[in-house]
Each structure stands twice: as C-alpha cells, then as structure tokens.
Amino acid sequence: MARHIASLRRLVLYLIVTLLLTITTIYVFHQFIAEPISLSKLITQAVDILISLAFWSAAIAIVRRFKPLMAQRIGSQAATIIQYLLLAIAILIITFTILSIIQVSATDLLASAGIISVTAGLVVSTFVGSLLSGFVVFTTYKFKVGDDVILNNIPGKITEMTALIMRIQTDAGQVTIPNSAIASGGVIITAIGDYEGKESRFHYKVGDRVVTPFMNEQGIIKEITPYHTVIHLDSGKEITYLNNSIVTGAVVIAKITPSPSQTGNKAAQS
C-alpha cells in the first residue's frame, strides 16, 4: 500500500510542478516580453493559450507515461480509472484556463446561451454516464486485456479496455462495445477460465448418446471444450454447438439413457 501511495504522490507532484511552471512562464512572458514591447492584446492572449496548451500536453504525456508504472503496482484496471480521471480533470482545467485568458466567464457563457447550455449539459451527462459505465465495468466485472471470452455466443479475446469502450477480437473481426451496453446488460460477455472440470456443468459427457435439435437426429458426444461441444451424428456428420448456447437454453441437447425396464431386461439376458 505504501508503494502505491508513493507512486500516486509522485504523479501528483509532477502535475503540480507542471501547473506551477505554466503559471510562472505566463507571468514571465507578461512581465518581461509582452509589457516592454507592448504586444497587442490579441497576440498576448494567443501566446498565453499556446503556453497553456504546451504545458497541458506535457501533463497529459506525464499521466500516460505513468500508467504502465501504476499498472504494475495497483493493477491495469485501477491504473486506467486513475488515468481517465486525471485526463478529465486536465481537460476541465485547460478549458477554464482558455476561457479565463480570453476573458470569457464560463458561467455567463452558459447562462446567456440556453441552447448551448442544454446541448452542453446533454453532452456532459452522456460523457459522464459513459465514464461511470466504464467504472462499473472495471470494478464489477473481472475482465482484463488478454482474457478469452464469449460475446453473445461468439468466442473472442479482449484486446483493449478503456473508460468508454471494450474491444474484442473474434473470428469475424474486431468488435467495439460501449461500456454502457455491458453495464446495462445489453451485451453479455462471459469470461472463460481454466478448463478443469468444466464439463460438470452439463448433463452429458464424452461418449454419451444424445438427441440434437438438428432434425432431432441422434449422435454421440465426441468432444467438449471450453467453447463448444462436438457431436458425431448417426448420419456420419459432425455438428458443433457453442457451450454458451447450451447453458442459456438456446440449444437443447437431450441425453439418452436406458429405461429401468431395458436395464432389467439386459441384466436378465446376461
């Protein structure tokens, strides 16, 4: 825990130093450059904005560079959450800084423009909602980059996770899913763990005789993997069903077992 706090403390220190350098640079520019040569107000504001953007870019680079270090100590999910919170704060700071430089009050601007304020409110609420959905996915679902998953019955692998979206590589291509869809349950993602005893969740095992939904044809279970079940049909064909479809009930496979009378007759004959 002490190492985690020290890492975050160093990151915050770097950001504070960057902010102080920004203020100092703007002050020096005004005192020793703008005033002596009497630069026009427009040029002075433009230079102030450029200085602020330059140091803002440096702060963003620091945050991004610190993410791998934080990921090693506090995990990728927590590091991503902290990164996007700091990026959101940095965006707010640079926005109000530029408004202050051009002498525009953010309160007056939003209050005097009803349509703009409503639009901005919708955009901000949508963005904040997406960030909250990403926070829910990071903290509630134990997914991480590189995990094998099943996306709505389609096998794939997580290739990227951000505060807004998740990308999964499937056989059909890369799928980009908003975290809000995952958090609301519109998209179901099932993580696949180690394949030890996974077949115990099914009522059949390799070698069992079953009836399939394919023209009610019978067959024998040939293979069970974390992804699918392979059945060798009596017609000589093989059919493969995704395990997620079987578990959710979308595909029904009935195991064939001998009745007690048949078992008794076989025992009597032997």
GUDOFI-424249 format. One record per residue (C-alpha): residue number from 1; y, z, x. Coordinates in Angstrom, 3 decimals, always signed. Layout:
BEGIN
NUM,Y,Z,X
...
//
This chain:
BEGIN
1,+0.000,+0.000,+0.000
2,+2.395,+0.851,+2.861
3,+1.825,-2.581,+4.412
4,+2.561,-4.251,+1.062
5,+5.815,-2.317,+0.641
6,+6.838,-3.110,+4.219
7,+6.281,-6.826,+3.656
8,+8.356,-6.845,+0.456
9,+11.031,-4.731,+2.110
10,+11.346,-7.230,+4.949
11,+11.623,-10.120,+2.492
12,+14.363,-8.351,+0.513
13,+16.165,-7.563,+3.787
14,+16.144,-11.231,+4.783
15,+17.543,-12.216,+1.384
16,+20.301,-9.598,+1.607
17,+21.225,-10.807,+5.101
18,+21.368,-14.388,+3.774
19,+23.681,-13.286,+0.946
20,+25.956,-11.418,+3.363
21,+26.083,-14.441,+5.672
22,+27.096,-16.597,+2.704
23,+29.966,-14.286,+1.780
24,+31.065,-13.939,+5.417
25,+31.024,-17.677,+6.015
26,+33.114,-18.379,+2.905
27,+35.580,-15.646,+3.918
28,+35.938,-17.006,+7.472
29,+36.414,-20.521,+6.089
30,+39.221,-19.354,+3.805
31,+40.966,-17.232,+6.431
32,+40.780,-19.455,+9.497
33,+40.294,-23.005,+8.215
34,+41.498,-23.533,+4.663
35,+44.704,-21.472,+4.925
36,+46.021,-22.722,+8.313
37,+45.634,-26.406,+7.480
38,+46.459,-25.972,+3.763
39,+43.441,-27.725,+2.325
40,+43.755,-28.711,-1.300
41,+42.092,-26.557,-3.925
42,+39.551,-29.246,-4.794
43,+38.395,-29.666,-1.184
44,+38.252,-25.901,-0.696
45,+36.077,-25.468,-3.781
46,+33.804,-28.319,-2.686
47,+33.289,-26.719,+0.741
48,+32.632,-23.326,-0.865
49,+29.990,-24.897,-3.079
50,+28.372,-26.673,-0.116
51,+28.265,-23.429,+1.881
52,+26.733,-21.578,-1.064
53,+24.110,-24.301,-1.602
54,+23.230,-24.319,+2.105
55,+22.562,-20.588,+2.207
56,+20.844,-20.754,-1.187
57,+18.471,-23.376,+0.239
58,+17.826,-21.091,+3.208
59,+16.978,-18.234,+0.837
60,+14.551,-20.462,-1.084
61,+12.897,-21.502,+2.194
62,+12.514,-17.834,+3.176
63,+10.875,-16.979,-0.153
64,+8.441,-19.892,+0.111
65,+7.620,-19.116,+3.723
66,+6.850,-15.512,+2.867
67,+4.411,-16.424,+0.084
68,+1.362,-17.005,+2.372
69,+2.062,-13.710,+4.141
70,+2.323,-11.840,+0.847
71,-0.799,-13.599,-0.469
72,-2.816,-12.229,+2.454
73,-1.752,-8.678,+1.661
74,-1.315,-8.462,-2.106
75,-3.312,-11.496,-3.318
76,-2.338,-15.007,-4.350
77,-1.623,-14.145,-7.990
78,+0.776,-11.276,-7.252
79,+2.470,-13.298,-4.488
80,+3.031,-16.205,-6.891
81,+4.531,-13.913,-9.533
82,+6.931,-12.357,-6.997
83,+7.839,-15.780,-5.638
84,+8.811,-17.166,-9.026
85,+10.725,-14.030,-9.983
86,+12.766,-14.321,-6.780
87,+13.298,-18.043,-7.353
88,+14.527,-17.347,-10.884
89,+16.950,-14.711,-9.562
90,+18.155,-17.119,-6.861
91,+18.829,-19.813,-9.473
92,+20.862,-17.376,-11.579
93,+22.867,-16.252,-8.538
94,+23.729,-19.782,-7.379
95,+24.644,-20.793,-10.944
96,+27.118,-17.949,-11.434
97,+28.413,-18.385,-7.878
98,+29.315,-22.027,-8.516
99,+30.914,-21.110,-11.853
100,+32.959,-18.457,-10.077
101,+34.064,-20.888,-7.348
102,+35.361,-23.431,-9.848
103,+36.939,-20.534,-11.798
104,+34.891,-21.006,-14.948
105,+33.818,-17.915,-16.861
106,+30.197,-18.231,-17.923
107,+30.898,-16.009,-20.965
108,+33.866,-18.086,-22.106
109,+31.944,-21.288,-21.492
110,+29.023,-20.260,-23.703
111,+31.265,-18.644,-26.326
112,+33.539,-21.674,-26.663
113,+30.769,-24.212,-26.968
114,+28.479,-23.348,-29.854
115,+26.194,-26.356,-29.456
116,+25.883,-25.806,-25.715
117,+25.131,-22.131,-26.182
118,+22.435,-22.845,-28.769
119,+20.889,-25.546,-26.571
120,+21.057,-23.334,-23.502
121,+19.507,-20.495,-25.489
122,+16.606,-22.669,-26.574
123,+16.060,-23.956,-23.037
124,+16.239,-20.471,-21.546
125,+13.952,-18.996,-24.210
126,+11.414,-21.781,-23.655
127,+11.576,-21.354,-19.882
128,+11.308,-17.565,-20.100
129,+8.431,-17.913,-22.577
130,+6.613,-20.187,-20.138
131,+7.180,-17.706,-17.310
132,+5.821,-14.878,-19.470
133,+2.781,-17.003,-20.337
134,+2.219,-17.599,-16.637
135,+2.493,-13.861,-16.020
136,-0.125,-13.223,-18.734
137,-2.500,-15.811,-17.235
138,-2.080,-14.392,-13.716
139,-2.596,-10.782,-14.745
140,-5.108,-11.075,-17.598
141,-7.349,-13.956,-16.546
142,-9.069,-13.523,-13.198
143,-8.696,-17.167,-12.174
144,-7.777,-18.314,-8.701
145,-7.461,-21.627,-6.881
146,-10.894,-22.987,-5.966
147,-12.773,-21.420,-8.902
148,-15.337,-23.546,-10.726
149,-14.522,-23.518,-14.433
150,-15.356,-25.215,-17.708
151,-12.310,-26.598,-19.503
152,-13.120,-27.102,-23.187
153,-16.712,-28.088,-22.294
154,-15.619,-30.175,-19.263
155,-16.676,-28.872,-15.786
156,-13.927,-28.776,-13.191
157,-12.284,-26.852,-10.356
158,-8.880,-25.164,-10.265
159,-6.687,-26.907,-7.675
160,-3.289,-25.344,-8.376
161,-1.803,-22.394,-10.254
162,+1.922,-21.886,-10.778
163,+4.059,-19.785,-13.102
164,+4.259,-22.698,-15.554
165,+1.094,-24.787,-15.282
166,-2.503,-24.867,-14.072
167,-4.138,-27.975,-12.602
168,-7.898,-28.538,-12.867
169,-9.766,-31.371,-11.173
170,-12.530,-32.818,-13.364
171,-14.811,-35.832,-13.036
172,-12.436,-37.728,-15.340
173,-9.390,-36.856,-13.223
174,-6.832,-34.100,-12.750
175,-5.775,-32.188,-15.867
176,-2.453,-30.322,-16.054
177,-2.377,-27.482,-18.587
178,+0.679,-25.394,-19.547
179,+0.020,-21.690,-19.126
180,+1.383,-21.185,-22.637
181,-1.577,-23.178,-24.019
182,-4.007,-20.957,-22.108
183,-2.287,-17.729,-23.142
184,-2.214,-18.765,-26.820
185,-5.899,-19.769,-26.813
186,-5.215,-23.459,-27.461
187,-7.143,-24.289,-24.299
188,-10.300,-22.356,-23.433
189,-11.194,-22.005,-19.753
190,-14.473,-20.394,-18.781
191,-14.919,-19.189,-15.200
192,-18.330,-19.832,-13.634
193,-19.707,-17.097,-11.410
194,-22.769,-16.886,-9.204
195,-25.898,-18.436,-10.698
196,-28.236,-15.464,-10.663
197,-29.922,-14.724,-13.938
198,-27.521,-16.871,-15.902
199,-30.341,-18.393,-17.883
200,-30.916,-14.997,-19.524
201,-28.087,-15.715,-21.971
202,-30.204,-18.485,-23.503
203,-33.216,-18.020,-25.722
204,-35.205,-20.541,-23.669
205,-36.237,-21.013,-20.060
206,-37.537,-23.826,-17.868
207,-40.852,-25.115,-19.257
208,-40.236,-24.082,-22.864
209,-40.729,-26.598,-25.629
210,-37.668,-27.138,-27.819
211,-36.220,-29.271,-30.608
212,-32.954,-31.021,-29.749
213,-30.135,-32.257,-32.011
214,-30.809,-35.777,-30.705
215,-32.663,-37.268,-33.700
216,-34.493,-33.920,-33.951
217,-36.643,-35.042,-31.042
218,-38.764,-32.514,-29.202
219,-38.938,-32.034,-25.480
220,-39.409,-29.599,-22.594
221,-36.671,-27.738,-20.708
222,-36.597,-29.339,-17.266
223,-33.599,-27.718,-15.582
224,-30.964,-25.035,-16.217
225,-27.828,-24.915,-14.063
226,-24.541,-23.006,-14.440
227,-23.086,-26.152,-16.058
228,-25.795,-27.791,-18.133
229,-29.338,-27.804,-19.484
230,-31.593,-30.815,-18.899
231,-34.341,-31.569,-21.430
232,-37.164,-34.060,-20.901
233,-37.809,-35.631,-24.315
234,-41.220,-36.712,-25.590
235,-39.920,-40.296,-25.700
236,-39.600,-40.226,-21.909
237,-35.812,-39.915,-21.897
238,-33.816,-37.047,-20.454
239,-30.846,-35.519,-22.241
240,-28.246,-33.148,-20.773
241,-26.172,-30.623,-22.721
242,-23.289,-28.550,-21.389
243,-24.135,-24.852,-21.465
244,-20.731,-24.040,-22.907
245,-21.534,-26.225,-25.925
246,-24.788,-24.355,-26.415
247,-23.210,-20.915,-26.064
248,-20.410,-21.714,-28.535
249,-22.885,-23.160,-31.049
250,-21.567,-26.720,-30.899
251,-25.082,-27.792,-29.844
252,-28.147,-26.097,-31.322
253,-31.397,-26.119,-29.358
254,-34.359,-24.557,-31.152
255,-37.217,-23.124,-29.119
256,-40.689,-23.944,-30.424
257,-43.096,-21.016,-30.421
258,-46.632,-20.940,-31.869
259,-47.039,-19.087,-35.162
260,-49.213,-15.939,-35.264
261,-51.955,-17.853,-37.138
262,-52.043,-20.552,-34.493
263,-52.203,-17.928,-31.777
264,-55.072,-16.204,-33.571
265,-56.985,-19.466,-34.027
266,-56.639,-20.313,-30.331
267,-57.845,-16.835,-29.387
268,-60.857,-17.164,-31.749
269,-61.745,-20.572,-30.355
270,-61.642,-19.265,-26.804
//
